[in-house]
Amino acid sequence: MQLGARGLSKRSQARHLAAVRGFHRFLIAEKHAEKDPTEDLDTPRSARKLPSFLTLEEVEQLLAAPDERHPTGMRDKAMLELLYATGLRVSELCSLGINDVQLGAGYLVAKGKGSKERVVPVGSVAVEKVQAYLGGPRQHLLGKRQSRSLFITPRGGAFTRQGFWKLLKRYALKAGIRKPISPHKLRHSFATHLVERGADLRAVQAMLGHADLATTQIYTHVNSARLRAVYDEHHPRSETAAPPRPKRRKPGA
């Protein structure tokens, strides 16, 4: 099969091959063929796309966007700080109950995929902002209603993924971040910044709730790509390195 020669992507080649295999399985089942001619062919695998993330400067701009003079701003600040501090999935953030966060001990219990629970540490800044939110703004939003959800809307209901996504986009625009943004990009940023600073991959895997270490290892490739970019830009033997600046001559020299 010459699918690659026709300019098809690896993903398209895999779909074509799957269709041909399905057809031959049908022929064999109907006694119209004895063998699948594609059984010895390897399925083309697409290269894993490196996750997109925010720079530390962009994260700082985003986290500074909520107006903490208002109850909703204090809630939003707490949500953003907690998401970046823990790398939670947006569904995990929205499903947090008020008893899932142990601020005194500096950790929370996240309910991940398959209802699996994991303990995730929470940094001091996020702890401070969540405490400030619980100190009055949450009750202000609740009024006389009752809710076990940690983060609530002005109607007293739990946040939805779509609701938080809209909130995040609004703050990204306010912060001057023009690149596409999503809650998962903050999760990628959390992991990337940890790995860049030498965090142990097994620890990052545990915090993210990845079942397989290979899923976490993608962040080492992100770090390698950034190191390569720095090398190419600055090493004198790199073809793309900028020429050295000429030395300034002293007056009278």
PyMOL commands that set and color helices and strands:
alter all, ss='L'
color gray80, all
select helices_A, chain A and resi 4-6+10-29+56-63+71-86+90-94+113-115+124-134+137-142+161-174+183-196+201-208+213-216+218-234
alter helices_A, ss='H'
color red, helices_A
select strands_A, chain A and resi 101-102+107-111+117-121
alter strands_A, ss='S'
color yellow, strands_A
deselect
rebuild
show_as cartoon
